């Protein structure tokens, strides 16, 4: 899906698998306290690369996303990069602007909670600028600009 998105990378100095399991479980507990539609269980995959994560659905129309860590090949480092398109949550059939704002802000709130708690290093690229400004009005204007661009593209 294309459109206004949040892209994020998380890093941890932890190398022990059990410690990373605990870290991901702690991040999941933070997610449960936010306004997500659904928070899934911690999932662990061993092959082809070790992966520990939990999926969650921010809300109607928003892409399912996930937080966790993957162990890089030939390395003891665990990291995570992911992207979630939130723009579609703004469509009227999904709940409109209010739904979009709730979904987008909840993801940013979780990223901020993880960063502030010291659970992981966080880098965020937020097309809506909310990560940088924490201004709901500017976020609403940003999603409208993306919607307007999509409408022009459809007309061409």
DACORBEL-V136181 format. One record per residue. RES is the residue in one letter. PSI is psi in radians with two decimals (999 if undefined). OMEGA is omega in whole degrees, 0 to 359 (none if undefined). Layout:
<<RES PSI OMEGA> <RES PSI OMEGA>>
This chain:
<<X 2.44 179> <X 2.76 178> <X -2.98 182> <X 2.16 188> <X 2.88 171> <X 2.17 175> <X 2.38 183> <X 2.64 175> <X 2.38 177> <X 2.45 178> <X 2.71 176> <X 2.52 175> <X -0.15 182> <X 2.50 176> <X -0.35 181> <X 2.24 183> <X -0.74 180> <X -0.69 178> <X -0.65 178> <X -0.66 175> <X -0.82 180> <X -0.74 179> <X -0.82 180> <X -0.68 177> <X -0.67 177> <X -0.72 178> <X -0.69 178> <X -0.71 178> <X -0.67 176> <X -0.72 181> <X -0.69 181> <X -0.52 180> <X -0.07 181> <X 3.12 188> <X 0.78 177> <X 2.60 178> <X -0.74 180> <X 2.39 174> <X 2.10 182> <X 3.09 180> <X 2.85 173> <X 2.33 181> <X 2.39 177> <X 2.26 178> <X 2.38 183> <X -0.66 184> <X 2.56 6> <X -0.44 176> <X 2.50 176> <X 2.30 184> <X 2.29 175> <X 2.10 183> <X 3.01 170> <X 2.36 177> <X 2.73 172> <X 2.67 178> <X 1.97 181> <X -0.69 181> <X 3.09 183> <X 2.23 177> <X -0.29 181> <X 2.50 177> <X 2.54 171> <X 2.45 180> <X 3.10 182> <X 2.61 175> <X 2.50 178> <X -2.70 181> <X 2.60 176> <X 2.41 179> <X 2.16 182> <X 2.57 179> <X 2.49 178> <X 0.56 183> <X 2.78 172> <X 0.02 184> <X 2.45 174> <X 2.36 176> <X 3.04 183> <X 2.35 172> <X 2.38 183> <X 2.85 178> <X 2.46 178> <X 2.13 175> <X 2.09 180> <X -0.23 187> <X -0.72 184> <X -0.37 177> <X -0.28 181> <X -0.15 180> <X 2.50 182> <X -0.69 181> <X -0.23 179> <X -0.14 179> <X -0.06 174> <X -2.79 185> <X -0.72 181> <X -0.75 178> <X -0.79 178> <X -0.87 182> <X -0.74 180> <X -0.82 181> <X -0.89 184> <X -0.82 181> <X -0.61 180> <X -0.70 177> <X -0.80 179> <X -0.71 179> <X -0.70 179> <X -0.78 177> <X -0.76 180> <X -0.73 179> <X -0.70 178> <X -0.77 180> <X -0.85 183> <X -0.54 180> <X -0.18 181> <X 0.23 181> <X -0.59 183> <X 2.73 170> <X 2.43 186> <X 2.33 168> <X 2.32 184> <X 2.39 169> <X 1.94 185> <X 1.93 180> <X -0.45 180> <X -0.14 179> <X 0.10 184> <X -0.62 178> <X -0.72 183> <X -0.71 191> <X -0.45 184> <X 0.73 182> <X 1.81 182> <X -0.59 180> <X -0.75 178> <X -0.62 177> <X -0.75 178> <X -0.71 178> <X -0.66 180> <X -0.77 180> <X -0.62 178> <X -0.68 178> <X -0.72 178> <X -0.70 179> <X -0.74 180> <X -0.72 178> <X -0.74 178> <X -0.72 181> <X -0.68 178> <X -0.75 180> <X -0.68 180> <X -0.55 181> <X -0.39 184> <X 999 none>>
